[in-house]
Amino acid sequence: MSPTVFRAGGYRFYFFSREEPRMHIHVMGPNGEAKFWIEPVIELAQNYGLSQREIGETLRLVQEHEHDIRSAWQGHFGG
């Protein structure tokens, strides 16, 4: 199961259920996908095909939606 948290700028931001306990978000775009850690700080964890421009854009979106991501994480995973 991979619930969508939000969509913006042609990207889908989502979780994978039962992956790992450290708070993070996955991003899928037309050219690839990435994973960003949310804790302890927001940073790129993995990139599969997104350009540096796309990474910058998705990082900005993750930062802008940090509260929504944290709330969705708590709602989905508990704690």
HTML snippet that shows the backbone in 3Dmol.js (N, CA, C, O; Angstrom):
<script src="https://3Dmol.org/build/3Dmol-min.js"></script>
<div id="view" style="width:600px;height:400px;position:relative"></div>
<script>
const pdb = `
ATOM      1  N   MET A   1       0.851  -1.181   0.000  1.00  0.00           N
ATOM      2  CA  MET A   1       0.000   0.000   0.000  1.00  0.00           C
ATOM      3  C   MET A   1       0.894   1.241   0.000  1.00  0.00           C
ATOM      4  O   MET A   1       1.867   1.311   0.751  1.00  0.00           O
ATOM      5  N   SER A   2       0.564   2.198  -0.830  1.00  0.00           N
ATOM      6  CA  SER A   2       1.358   3.425  -0.899  1.00  0.00           C
ATOM      7  C   SER A   2       0.431   4.636  -1.010  1.00  0.00           C
ATOM      8  O   SER A   2       0.163   5.118  -2.110  1.00  0.00           O
ATOM      9  N   PRO A   3      -0.057   5.123   0.132  1.00  0.00           N
ATOM     10  CA  PRO A   3      -0.989   6.251   0.105  1.00  0.00           C
ATOM     11  C   PRO A   3      -0.340   7.545  -0.369  1.00  0.00           C
ATOM     12  O   PRO A   3       0.780   7.877   0.018  1.00  0.00           O
ATOM     13  N   THR A   4      -1.064   8.262  -1.209  1.00  0.00           N
ATOM     14  CA  THR A   4      -0.614   9.564  -1.685  1.00  0.00           C
ATOM     15  C   THR A   4      -0.867  10.608  -0.607  1.00  0.00           C
ATOM     16  O   THR A   4      -1.969  10.698  -0.067  1.00  0.00           O
ATOM     17  N   VAL A   5       0.158  11.396  -0.298  1.00  0.00           N
ATOM     18  CA  VAL A   5       0.029  12.468   0.689  1.00  0.00           C
ATOM     19  C   VAL A   5      -0.439  13.741  -0.009  1.00  0.00           C
ATOM     20  O   VAL A   5      -1.354  14.416   0.465  1.00  0.00           O
ATOM     21  N   PHE A   6       0.202  14.071  -1.153  1.00  0.00           N
ATOM     22  CA  PHE A   6      -0.238  15.211  -1.954  1.00  0.00           C
ATOM     23  C   PHE A   6       0.385  15.111  -3.341  1.00  0.00           C
ATOM     24  O   PHE A   6       1.311  14.333  -3.571  1.00  0.00           O
ATOM     25  N   ARG A   7      -0.140  15.909  -4.251  1.00  0.00           N
ATOM     26  CA  ARG A   7       0.392  16.042  -5.610  1.00  0.00           C
ATOM     27  C   ARG A   7       0.660  17.523  -5.854  1.00  0.00           C
ATOM     28  O   ARG A   7      -0.131  18.385  -5.471  1.00  0.00           O
ATOM     29  N   ALA A   8       1.789  17.798  -6.499  1.00  0.00           N
ATOM     30  CA  ALA A   8       2.127  19.190  -6.810  1.00  0.00           C
ATOM     31  C   ALA A   8       3.172  19.203  -7.910  1.00  0.00           C
ATOM     32  O   ALA A   8       4.078  18.369  -7.924  1.00  0.00           O
ATOM     33  N   GLY A   9       3.048  20.142  -8.828  1.00  0.00           N
ATOM     34  CA  GLY A   9       4.050  20.343  -9.864  1.00  0.00           C
ATOM     35  C   GLY A   9       4.321  19.125 -10.729  1.00  0.00           C
ATOM     36  O   GLY A   9       5.432  18.967 -11.236  1.00  0.00           O
ATOM     37  N   GLY A  10       3.337  18.265 -10.909  1.00  0.00           N
ATOM     38  CA  GLY A  10       3.520  17.061 -11.710  1.00  0.00           C
ATOM     39  C   GLY A  10       4.157  15.907 -10.947  1.00  0.00           C
ATOM     40  O   GLY A  10       4.529  14.898 -11.547  1.00  0.00           O
ATOM     41  N   TYR A  11       4.287  16.044  -9.633  1.00  0.00           N
ATOM     42  CA  TYR A  11       4.897  15.015  -8.794  1.00  0.00           C
ATOM     43  C   TYR A  11       3.865  14.438  -7.830  1.00  0.00           C
ATOM     44  O   TYR A  11       2.942  15.125  -7.391  1.00  0.00           O
ATOM     45  N   ARG A  12       4.045  13.165  -7.517  1.00  0.00           N
ATOM     46  CA  ARG A  12       3.224  12.496  -6.510  1.00  0.00           C
ATOM     47  C   ARG A  12       4.107  12.237  -5.288  1.00  0.00           C
ATOM     48  O   ARG A  12       5.194  11.673  -5.411  1.00  0.00           O
ATOM     49  N   PHE A  13       3.641  12.647  -4.123  1.00  0.00           N
ATOM     50  CA  PHE A  13       4.362  12.468  -2.867  1.00  0.00           C
ATOM     51  C   PHE A  13       3.598  11.418  -2.063  1.00  0.00           C
ATOM     52  O   PHE A  13       2.402  11.566  -1.815  1.00  0.00           O
ATOM     53  N   TYR A  14       4.294  10.358  -1.658  1.00  0.00           N
ATOM     54  CA  TYR A  14       3.596   9.218  -1.068  1.00  0.00           C
ATOM     55  C   TYR A  14       4.481   8.455  -0.080  1.00  0.00           C
ATOM     56  O   TYR A  14       5.692   8.661  -0.010  1.00  0.00           O
ATOM     57  N   PHE A  15       3.833   7.568   0.678  1.00  0.00           N
ATOM     58  CA  PHE A  15       4.513   6.664   1.609  1.00  0.00           C
ATOM     59  C   PHE A  15       4.410   5.245   1.067  1.00  0.00           C
ATOM     60  O   PHE A  15       3.492   4.922   0.313  1.00  0.00           O
ATOM     61  N   PHE A  16       5.355   4.409   1.454  1.00  0.00           N
ATOM     62  CA  PHE A  16       5.232   2.963   1.316  1.00  0.00           C
ATOM     63  C   PHE A  16       4.904   2.433   2.699  1.00  0.00           C
ATOM     64  O   PHE A  16       5.612   2.732   3.661  1.00  0.00           O
ATOM     65  N   SER A  17       3.853   1.660   2.808  1.00  0.00           N
ATOM     66  CA  SER A  17       3.542   1.039   4.089  1.00  0.00           C
ATOM     67  C   SER A  17       4.565  -0.045   4.387  1.00  0.00           C
ATOM     68  O   SER A  17       5.054  -0.719   3.480  1.00  0.00           O
ATOM     69  N   ARG A  18       4.880  -0.205   5.656  1.00  0.00           N
ATOM     70  CA  ARG A  18       5.772  -1.254   6.139  1.00  0.00           C
ATOM     71  C   ARG A  18       7.165  -1.189   5.523  1.00  0.00           C
ATOM     72  O   ARG A  18       7.757  -2.226   5.223  1.00  0.00           O
ATOM     73  N   GLU A  19       7.681  -0.012   5.335  1.00  0.00           N
ATOM     74  CA  GLU A  19       9.028   0.105   4.781  1.00  0.00           C
ATOM     75  C   GLU A  19      10.051   0.233   5.903  1.00  0.00           C
ATOM     76  O   GLU A  19      10.682  -0.757   6.272  1.00  0.00           O
ATOM     77  N   GLU A  20      10.225   1.412   6.444  1.00  0.00           N
ATOM     78  CA  GLU A  20      11.171   1.624   7.540  1.00  0.00           C
ATOM     79  C   GLU A  20      10.612   2.688   8.474  1.00  0.00           C
ATOM     80  O   GLU A  20       9.815   3.525   8.051  1.00  0.00           O
ATOM     81  N   PRO A  21      11.024   2.665   9.746  1.00  0.00           N
ATOM     82  CA  PRO A  21      10.390   3.552  10.723  1.00  0.00           C
ATOM     83  C   PRO A  21      10.807   5.014  10.665  1.00  0.00           C
ATOM     84  O   PRO A  21      10.069   5.872  11.149  1.00  0.00           O
ATOM     85  N   ARG A  22      11.966   5.329  10.090  1.00  0.00           N
ATOM     86  CA  ARG A  22      12.419   6.725  10.027  1.00  0.00           C
ATOM     87  C   ARG A  22      11.508   7.511   9.082  1.00  0.00           C
ATOM     88  O   ARG A  22      11.234   7.075   7.964  1.00  0.00           O
ATOM     89  N   MET A  23      11.046   8.665   9.541  1.00  0.00           N
ATOM     90  CA  MET A  23      10.095   9.453   8.759  1.00  0.00           C
ATOM     91  C   MET A  23      10.716   9.915   7.447  1.00  0.00           C
ATOM     92  O   MET A  23      11.795  10.508   7.424  1.00  0.00           O
ATOM     93  N   HIS A  24      10.001   9.627   6.343  1.00  0.00           N
ATOM     94  CA  HIS A  24      10.477   9.985   5.013  1.00  0.00           C
ATOM     95  C   HIS A  24       9.289  10.040   4.063  1.00  0.00           C
ATOM     96  O   HIS A  24       8.176   9.640   4.407  1.00  0.00           O
ATOM     97  N   ILE A  25       9.547  10.542   2.860  1.00  0.00           N
ATOM     98  CA  ILE A  25       8.515  10.605   1.822  1.00  0.00           C
ATOM     99  C   ILE A  25       9.150  10.251   0.484  1.00  0.00           C
ATOM    100  O   ILE A  25      10.297  10.604   0.209  1.00  0.00           O
ATOM    101  N   HIS A  26       8.386   9.548  -0.340  1.00  0.00           N
ATOM    102  CA  HIS A  26       8.806   9.217  -1.701  1.00  0.00           C
ATOM    103  C   HIS A  26       8.163  10.203  -2.665  1.00  0.00           C
ATOM    104  O   HIS A  26       7.071  10.714  -2.415  1.00  0.00           O
ATOM    105  N   VAL A  27       8.852  10.461  -3.763  1.00  0.00           N
ATOM    106  CA  VAL A  27       8.371  11.386  -4.792  1.00  0.00           C
ATOM    107  C   VAL A  27       8.505  10.705  -6.139  1.00  0.00           C
ATOM    108  O   VAL A  27       9.573  10.194  -6.478  1.00  0.00           O
ATOM    109  N   MET A  28       7.423  10.695  -6.909  1.00  0.00           N
ATOM    110  CA  MET A  28       7.438  10.128  -8.253  1.00  0.00           C
ATOM    111  C   MET A  28       7.138  11.240  -9.241  1.00  0.00           C
ATOM    112  O   MET A  28       6.158  11.970  -9.093  1.00  0.00           O
ATOM    113  N   GLY A  29       7.996  11.364 -10.258  1.00  0.00           N
ATOM    114  CA  GLY A  29       7.792  12.345 -11.309  1.00  0.00           C
ATOM    115  C   GLY A  29       7.896  11.672 -12.661  1.00  0.00           C
ATOM    116  O   GLY A  29       8.155  10.471 -12.729  1.00  0.00           O
ATOM    117  N   PRO A  30       7.703  12.411 -13.734  1.00  0.00           N
ATOM    118  CA  PRO A  30       7.745  11.807 -15.066  1.00  0.00           C
ATOM    119  C   PRO A  30       9.124  11.264 -15.452  1.00  0.00           C
ATOM    120  O   PRO A  30       9.221  10.395 -16.319  1.00  0.00           O
ATOM    121  N   ASN A  31      10.186  11.761 -14.823  1.00  0.00           N
ATOM    122  CA  ASN A  31      11.539  11.351 -15.205  1.00  0.00           C
ATOM    123  C   ASN A  31      12.232  10.447 -14.194  1.00  0.00           C
ATOM    124  O   ASN A  31      13.364  10.019 -14.417  1.00  0.00           O
ATOM    125  N   GLY A  32      11.560  10.154 -13.084  1.00  0.00           N
ATOM    126  CA  GLY A  32      12.180   9.311 -12.078  1.00  0.00           C
ATOM    127  C   GLY A  32      11.524   9.481 -10.735  1.00  0.00           C
ATOM    128  O   GLY A  32      10.404   9.980 -10.627  1.00  0.00           O
ATOM    129  N   GLU A  33      12.246   9.054  -9.702  1.00  0.00           N
ATOM    130  CA  GLU A  33      11.709   9.140  -8.354  1.00  0.00           C
ATOM    131  C   GLU A  33      12.827   9.406  -7.358  1.00  0.00           C
ATOM    132  O   GLU A  33      14.007   9.217  -7.652  1.00  0.00           O
ATOM    133  N   ALA A  34      12.428   9.847  -6.178  1.00  0.00           N
ATOM    134  CA  ALA A  34      13.392  10.153  -5.124  1.00  0.00           C
ATOM    135  C   ALA A  34      12.758   9.863  -3.774  1.00  0.00           C
ATOM    136  O   ALA A  34      11.550   9.654  -3.663  1.00  0.00           O
ATOM    137  N   LYS A  35      13.594   9.856  -2.765  1.00  0.00           N
ATOM    138  CA  LYS A  35      13.157   9.663  -1.382  1.00  0.00           C
ATOM    139  C   LYS A  35      13.842  10.739  -0.540  1.00  0.00           C
ATOM    140  O   LYS A  35      15.043  10.974  -0.668  1.00  0.00           O
ATOM    141  N   PHE A  36      13.065  11.380   0.315  1.00  0.00           N
ATOM    142  CA  PHE A  36      13.590  12.417   1.198  1.00  0.00           C
ATOM    143  C   PHE A  36      13.358  12.011   2.647  1.00  0.00           C
ATOM    144  O   PHE A  36      12.257  11.604   3.017  1.00  0.00           O
ATOM    145  N   TRP A  37      14.404  12.125   3.465  1.00  0.00           N
ATOM    146  CA  TRP A  37      14.249  11.996   4.908  1.00  0.00           C
ATOM    147  C   TRP A  37      13.535  13.236   5.398  1.00  0.00           C
ATOM    148  O   TRP A  37      13.749  14.331   4.877  1.00  0.00           O
ATOM    149  N   ILE A  38      12.688  13.066   6.397  1.00  0.00           N
ATOM    150  CA  ILE A  38      12.033  14.194   7.051  1.00  0.00           C
ATOM    151  C   ILE A  38      12.694  14.441   8.403  1.00  0.00           C
ATOM    152  O   ILE A  38      12.754  15.576   8.877  1.00  0.00           O
ATOM    153  N   GLU A  39      13.187  13.377   9.015  1.00  0.00           N
ATOM    154  CA  GLU A  39      13.860  13.478  10.308  1.00  0.00           C
ATOM    155  C   GLU A  39      15.242  12.858  10.221  1.00  0.00           C
ATOM    156  O   GLU A  39      15.401  11.873   9.502  1.00  0.00           O
ATOM    157  N   PRO A  40      16.237  13.367  10.900  1.00  0.00           N
ATOM    158  CA  PRO A  40      16.144  14.510  11.810  1.00  0.00           C
ATOM    159  C   PRO A  40      16.032  15.851  11.081  1.00  0.00           C
ATOM    160  O   PRO A  40      15.545  16.825  11.655  1.00  0.00           O
ATOM    161  N   VAL A  41      16.481  15.912   9.818  1.00  0.00           N
ATOM    162  CA  VAL A  41      16.308  17.110   8.994  1.00  0.00           C
ATOM    163  C   VAL A  41      15.856  16.667   7.615  1.00  0.00           C
ATOM    164  O   VAL A  41      16.061  15.516   7.228  1.00  0.00           O
ATOM    165  N   ILE A  42      15.244  17.573   6.878  1.00  0.00           N
ATOM    166  CA  ILE A  42      14.824  17.247   5.516  1.00  0.00           C
ATOM    167  C   ILE A  42      16.057  17.212   4.625  1.00  0.00           C
ATOM    168  O   ILE A  42      16.793  18.192   4.513  1.00  0.00           O
ATOM    169  N   GLU A  43      16.267  16.044   3.987  1.00  0.00           N
ATOM    170  CA  GLU A  43      17.400  15.906   3.065  1.00  0.00           C
ATOM    171  C   GLU A  43      17.132  14.766   2.105  1.00  0.00           C
ATOM    172  O   GLU A  43      16.343  13.866   2.391  1.00  0.00           O
ATOM    173  N   LEU A  44      17.794  14.814   0.970  1.00  0.00           N
ATOM    174  CA  LEU A  44      17.666  13.772  -0.033  1.00  0.00           C
ATOM    175  C   LEU A  44      18.280  12.480   0.482  1.00  0.00           C
ATOM    176  O   LEU A  44      19.416  12.470   0.956  1.00  0.00           O
ATOM    177  N   ALA A  45      17.526  11.391   0.388  1.00  0.00           N
ATOM    178  CA  ALA A  45      18.024  10.071   0.784  1.00  0.00           C
ATOM    179  C   ALA A  45      18.461   9.277  -0.444  1.00  0.00           C
ATOM    180  O   ALA A  45      19.520   8.650  -0.432  1.00  0.00           O
ATOM    181  N   GLN A  46      17.647   9.301  -1.511  1.00  0.00           N
ATOM    182  CA  GLN A  46      17.945   8.549  -2.736  1.00  0.00           C
ATOM    183  C   GLN A  46      17.345   9.286  -3.936  1.00  0.00           C
ATOM    184  O   GLN A  46      16.339   9.985  -3.819  1.00  0.00           O
ATOM    185  N   ASN A  47      17.986   9.110  -5.083  1.00  0.00           N
ATOM    186  CA  ASN A  47      17.484   9.696  -6.319  1.00  0.00           C
ATOM    187  C   ASN A  47      17.649   8.682  -7.436  1.00  0.00           C
ATOM    188  O   ASN A  47      18.726   8.117  -7.628  1.00  0.00           O
ATOM    189  N   TYR A  48      16.582   8.462  -8.160  1.00  0.00           N
ATOM    190  CA  TYR A  48      16.596   7.547  -9.298  1.00  0.00           C
ATOM    191  C   TYR A  48      16.071   8.274 -10.535  1.00  0.00           C
ATOM    192  O   TYR A  48      14.908   8.124 -10.908  1.00  0.00           O
ATOM    193  N   GLY A  49      16.941   9.063 -11.166  1.00  0.00           N
ATOM    194  CA  GLY A  49      16.596   9.653 -12.452  1.00  0.00           C
ATOM    195  C   GLY A  49      16.152  11.099 -12.479  1.00  0.00           C
ATOM    196  O   GLY A  49      16.039  11.672 -13.563  1.00  0.00           O
ATOM    197  N   LEU A  50      15.896  11.714 -11.344  1.00  0.00           N
ATOM    198  CA  LEU A  50      15.499  13.119 -11.359  1.00  0.00           C
ATOM    199  C   LEU A  50      16.734  13.998 -11.554  1.00  0.00           C
ATOM    200  O   LEU A  50      17.803  13.716 -11.013  1.00  0.00           O
ATOM    201  N   SER A  51      16.570  15.063 -12.332  1.00  0.00           N
ATOM    202  CA  SER A  51      17.673  16.004 -12.559  1.00  0.00           C
ATOM    203  C   SER A  51      17.914  16.849 -11.312  1.00  0.00           C
ATOM    204  O   SER A  51      17.101  16.841 -10.388  1.00  0.00           O
ATOM    205  N   GLN A  52      19.011  17.565 -11.286  1.00  0.00           N
ATOM    206  CA  GLN A  52      19.289  18.457 -10.160  1.00  0.00           C
ATOM    207  C   GLN A  52      18.203  19.518 -10.012  1.00  0.00           C
ATOM    208  O   GLN A  52      17.843  19.887  -8.895  1.00  0.00           O
ATOM    209  N   ARG A  53      17.687  20.002 -11.121  1.00  0.00           N
ATOM    210  CA  ARG A  53      16.582  20.976 -11.079  1.00  0.00           C
ATOM    211  C   ARG A  53      15.352  20.347 -10.444  1.00  0.00           C
ATOM    212  O   ARG A  53      14.700  20.968  -9.605  1.00  0.00           O
ATOM    213  N   GLU A  54      15.029  19.115 -10.840  1.00  0.00           N
ATOM    214  CA  GLU A  54      13.862  18.425 -10.281  1.00  0.00           C
ATOM    215  C   GLU A  54      14.058  18.127  -8.793  1.00  0.00           C
ATOM    216  O   GLU A  54      13.117  18.232  -8.008  1.00  0.00           O
ATOM    217  N   ILE A  55      15.270  17.758  -8.413  1.00  0.00           N
ATOM    218  CA  ILE A  55      15.552  17.526  -6.995  1.00  0.00           C
ATOM    219  C   ILE A  55      15.345  18.817  -6.208  1.00  0.00           C
ATOM    220  O   ILE A  55      14.745  18.801  -5.133  1.00  0.00           O
ATOM    221  N   GLY A  56      15.834  19.925  -6.736  1.00  0.00           N
ATOM    222  CA  GLY A  56      15.631  21.216  -6.063  1.00  0.00           C
ATOM    223  C   GLY A  56      14.157  21.562  -5.925  1.00  0.00           C
ATOM    224  O   GLY A  56      13.712  22.037  -4.880  1.00  0.00           O
ATOM    225  N   GLU A  57      13.401  21.318  -7.000  1.00  0.00           N
ATOM    226  CA  GLU A  57      11.969  21.614  -6.983  1.00  0.00           C
ATOM    227  C   GLU A  57      11.231  20.717  -5.987  1.00  0.00           C
ATOM    228  O   GLU A  57      10.395  21.198  -5.221  1.00  0.00           O
ATOM    229  N   THR A  58      11.537  19.420  -5.994  1.00  0.00           N
ATOM    230  CA  THR A  58      10.851  18.511  -5.078  1.00  0.00           C
ATOM    231  C   THR A  58      11.263  18.764  -3.624  1.00  0.00           C
ATOM    232  O   THR A  58      10.437  18.649  -2.718  1.00  0.00           O
ATOM    233  N   LEU A  59      12.520  19.104  -3.401  1.00  0.00           N
ATOM    234  CA  LEU A  59      12.970  19.452  -2.049  1.00  0.00           C
ATOM    235  C   LEU A  59      12.194  20.658  -1.530  1.00  0.00           C
ATOM    236  O   LEU A  59      11.741  20.672  -0.386  1.00  0.00           O
ATOM    237  N   ARG A  60      12.047  21.662  -2.378  1.00  0.00           N
ATOM    238  CA  ARG A  60      11.278  22.854  -1.991  1.00  0.00           C
ATOM    239  C   ARG A  60       9.836  22.478  -1.642  1.00  0.00           C
ATOM    240  O   ARG A  60       9.284  22.988  -0.667  1.00  0.00           O
ATOM    241  N   LEU A  61       9.228  21.596  -2.425  1.00  0.00           N
ATOM    242  CA  LEU A  61       7.852  21.171  -2.156  1.00  0.00           C
ATOM    243  C   LEU A  61       7.749  20.379  -0.857  1.00  0.00           C
ATOM    244  O   LEU A  61       6.791  20.542  -0.102  1.00  0.00           O
ATOM    245  N   VAL A  62       8.730  19.525  -0.598  1.00  0.00           N
ATOM    246  CA  VAL A  62       8.742  18.784   0.667  1.00  0.00           C
ATOM    247  C   VAL A  62       8.848  19.764   1.829  1.00  0.00           C
ATOM    248  O   VAL A  62       8.135  19.625   2.823  1.00  0.00           O
ATOM    249  N   GLN A  63       9.722  20.745   1.714  1.00  0.00           N
ATOM    250  CA  GLN A  63       9.864  21.746   2.782  1.00  0.00           C
ATOM    251  C   GLN A  63       8.574  22.534   2.986  1.00  0.00           C
ATOM    252  O   GLN A  63       8.169  22.784   4.122  1.00  0.00           O
ATOM    253  N   GLU A  64       7.928  22.926   1.890  1.00  0.00           N
ATOM    254  CA  GLU A  64       6.687  23.693   1.982  1.00  0.00           C
ATOM    255  C   GLU A  64       5.563  22.879   2.610  1.00  0.00           C
ATOM    256  O   GLU A  64       4.701  23.437   3.289  1.00  0.00           O
ATOM    257  N   HIS A  65       5.564  21.565   2.392  1.00  0.00           N
ATOM    258  CA  HIS A  65       4.487  20.693   2.863  1.00  0.00           C
ATOM    259  C   HIS A  65       4.900  19.849   4.070  1.00  0.00           C
ATOM    260  O   HIS A  65       4.261  18.843   4.376  1.00  0.00           O
ATOM    261  N   GLU A  66       5.960  20.260   4.746  1.00  0.00           N
ATOM    262  CA  GLU A  66       6.468  19.463   5.871  1.00  0.00           C
ATOM    263  C   GLU A  66       5.378  19.165   6.903  1.00  0.00           C
ATOM    264  O   GLU A  66       5.259  18.025   7.353  1.00  0.00           O
ATOM    265  N   HIS A  67       4.599  20.146   7.276  1.00  0.00           N
ATOM    266  CA  HIS A  67       3.544  19.925   8.270  1.00  0.00           C
ATOM    267  C   HIS A  67       2.545  18.874   7.776  1.00  0.00           C
ATOM    268  O   HIS A  67       2.158  17.984   8.534  1.00  0.00           O
ATOM    269  N   ASP A  68       2.129  18.973   6.513  1.00  0.00           N
ATOM    270  CA  ASP A  68       1.186  18.010   5.937  1.00  0.00           C
ATOM    271  C   ASP A  68       1.784  16.602   5.929  1.00  0.00           C
ATOM    272  O   ASP A  68       1.092  15.627   6.222  1.00  0.00           O
ATOM    273  N   ILE A  69       3.069  16.502   5.594  1.00  0.00           N
ATOM    274  CA  ILE A  69       3.742  15.203   5.556  1.00  0.00           C
ATOM    275  C   ILE A  69       3.793  14.603   6.952  1.00  0.00           C
ATOM    276  O   ILE A  69       3.476  13.428   7.136  1.00  0.00           O
ATOM    277  N   ARG A  70       4.186  15.398   7.930  1.00  0.00           N
ATOM    278  CA  ARG A  70       4.263  14.902   9.312  1.00  0.00           C
ATOM    279  C   ARG A  70       2.889  14.459   9.816  1.00  0.00           C
ATOM    280  O   ARG A  70       2.770  13.415  10.458  1.00  0.00           O
ATOM    281  N   SER A  71       1.868  15.236   9.532  1.00  0.00           N
ATOM    282  CA  SER A  71       0.506  14.889   9.957  1.00  0.00           C
ATOM    283  C   SER A  71       0.031  13.610   9.280  1.00  0.00           C
ATOM    284  O   SER A  71      -0.570  12.747   9.921  1.00  0.00           O
ATOM    285  N   ALA A  72       0.302  13.491   7.987  1.00  0.00           N
ATOM    286  CA  ALA A  72      -0.103  12.281   7.259  1.00  0.00           C
ATOM    287  C   ALA A  72       0.653  11.061   7.768  1.00  0.00           C
ATOM    288  O   ALA A  72       0.080   9.976   7.872  1.00  0.00           O
ATOM    289  N   TRP A  73       1.939  11.229   8.086  1.00  0.00           N
ATOM    290  CA  TRP A  73       2.744  10.120   8.629  1.00  0.00           C
ATOM    291  C   TRP A  73       2.122   9.632   9.952  1.00  0.00           C
ATOM    292  O   TRP A  73       1.911   8.436  10.153  1.00  0.00           O
ATOM    293  N   GLN A  74       1.837  10.590  10.839  1.00  0.00           N
ATOM    294  CA  GLN A  74       1.246  10.224  12.138  1.00  0.00           C
ATOM    295  C   GLN A  74      -0.104   9.529  11.947  1.00  0.00           C
ATOM    296  O   GLN A  74      -0.412   8.555  12.634  1.00  0.00           O
ATOM    297  N   GLY A  75      -0.900  10.035  11.015  1.00  0.00           N
ATOM    298  CA  GLY A  75      -2.198   9.430  10.757  1.00  0.00           C
ATOM    299  C   GLY A  75      -2.093   8.040  10.167  1.00  0.00           C
ATOM    300  O   GLY A  75      -2.910   7.172  10.472  1.00  0.00           O
ATOM    301  N   HIS A  76      -1.102   7.822   9.332  1.00  0.00           N
ATOM    302  CA  HIS A  76      -0.965   6.527   8.653  1.00  0.00           C
ATOM    303  C   HIS A  76      -0.240   5.500   9.513  1.00  0.00           C
ATOM    304  O   HIS A  76      -0.666   4.349   9.608  1.00  0.00           O
ATOM    305  N   PHE A  77       0.854   5.918  10.135  1.00  0.00           N
ATOM    306  CA  PHE A  77       1.691   4.977  10.882  1.00  0.00           C
ATOM    307  C   PHE A  77       1.447   5.026  12.387  1.00  0.00           C
ATOM    308  O   PHE A  77       1.853   4.112  13.105  1.00  0.00           O
ATOM    309  N   GLY A  78       0.793   6.076  12.873  1.00  0.00           N
ATOM    310  CA  GLY A  78       0.546   6.205  14.309  1.00  0.00           C
ATOM    311  C   GLY A  78       1.754   6.779  15.027  1.00  0.00           C
ATOM    312  O   GLY A  78       2.796   7.039  14.427  1.00  0.00           O
ATOM    313  N   GLY A  79       1.586   6.970  16.330  1.00  0.00           N
ATOM    314  CA  GLY A  79       2.700   7.477  17.138  1.00  0.00           C
ATOM    315  C   GLY A  79       2.719   8.920  17.196  1.00  0.00           C
ATOM    316  O   GLY A  79       3.595   9.501  17.836  1.00  0.00           O
TER     317      GLY A  79
END
`;
const viewer = $3Dmol.createViewer("view");
viewer.addModel(pdb, "pdb");
viewer.setStyle({}, {cartoon: {color: "spectrum"}});
viewer.zoomTo();
viewer.render();
</script>
